[in-house]
């Protein structure tokens, strides 16, 4: 790997065996495989164990507020629509605190890639229950078991207009690399939901649990079939988890429809800087 493609940051401090290690390797490998380099990639991280990758990935990156990674990513994309923008978030961060931003990013078909570490817990704060946890799951914050039913992020993405919806397993790095590459190359809102075991605080959804329940979509699977995709994503109710690109279609992106940036990048436009003339009106 040439120096210009070196995405290596500080050594990871995740727990030994954490699924985040596989995600970090897959993301870096995908970026290198696409011929990108740290100066051409913008990464926005949420809060949580997934957000710690902000220190472990060498790229233009920011740590957003809890649940606010997606709007920051959208702002970056609008400012420079020619760059690749990736949001790396957790399930609690994205589907919980940031759930409203997630839905509206889908419906706007914003051209960003969102990689979600889905482990059903808030790992950084030692295992409180996340929105993707199954009903009855016991945690420090729900010792008698969670009352609510889990959200279905794949179904939410599909019904709100996302044009690329995929799911992978942190225990299969080779497939994860290829799916992340496809997501980054896709023009439009791309969701990669990663089934990521938290070995320290989620003793139910471990590697063995997923290995018995995940399966790969067949080669002849029709990725542009919305009805078929919906049937696949609701299989989570039966604890079956399809892996691969579940849905993909081509539609105009949000920035495609902005006339202000048809001919040039927004950050390269001449901007108003004479604020003194405005201040005079109020002094």
Residue, then its C-alpha position, 0 to 999 in steps of 0.5 A: x500500500x502506498x503512503x498516499x493511501x495510508x488510512x492508518x490512524x492510532x491503534x484501536x482500543x476496542x475490547x478484544x474480539x469486538x466486531x468493530x475491529x472487523x469493521x475498521x479493517x473492512x472500511x480501510x480496505x474498501x477505501x484503498x480498493x477504490x483508489x481513494x486516499x485520506x485527502x479525498x475522503x470525509x468521514x463523520x463519526x457519531x458518539x459511541x464505540x463506533x465513534x472512537x474510530x475517529x482516532x483510528x482512521x486517517x482521513x478528513x474527519x470530525x466527531x459529531x454530537x450524539x445523533x448528529x453525524x448524518x446532518x454534518x455529513x449532508x452539510x459537507x456533501x452540499x458544500x463539496x458534492x464532488x467528494x466522498x462522504x461517509x458517516x460511521x455511526x452506532x445503532x443507538x447513535x443513528x437509529x435512536x438519538x439521530x432517528x429523525x435525521x436518518x429518515x430525512x436523509x433517506x427521503x432526500x436521497x442524499x449522496x452519502x454512505x452510512x455505516x452503522x455498527x448494530x450491536x443492540x446496546x450502548x457499548x461505550x456506556x457499558x451496555x444500556x439497551x439500544x433501539x434495535x434490541x429485541x423485546x424483553x432484552x435485559x440491560x443495566x437500564x432495563x433490568x426487567x426487560x425492554x418493553x418496546x419492540x425493536x425498530x427495523x432500520x432496513x425497513x425504515x430505510x426502504x420505506x423512506x426512499x433510500x436507494x441502497x440498502x445492505x446488511x453485512x456481518x462483522x464476522x465476514x470481513x471479505x463480504x463487508x469490504x465488497x459491500x462497503x465499496x459498492x455503497x461508496x460507489x453508489x450515487x444516492x443514500x447508502x445504508x450498510x447495516x453491520x451486525x456487530x457483536x459486542x462481546x463485553x456487554x451483549x451476551x445474546x447477539x454474539x458471533x455464534x448467534x449470528x453464524x446460525x442465523x445469517x445467510x447470503x442472498x442468492x446471486x440471482x436475487x433481484x436487487x431492484x425489486x422493492x416488494x422482495x426487499x421488504x419481504x427480506x427485511x422483515x425476516x428479522x422478526x423470525x431471527x433470520x438475517x439476509x446478507x448482501x445488497x438487499x435493495x438498489x435503484x438509481x434516482x436523482x440525488x439531493x445535490x443533483x437537483x440543486x441548481x446552485x451547484x450545477x456548474x461549480x462546487x459550492x465552496x469554490x463560489x465567491x462568497x459575501x464577506x463585507x459584513x461591515x455594511x450589514x453591521x452599520x444598519x444595527x449600530 
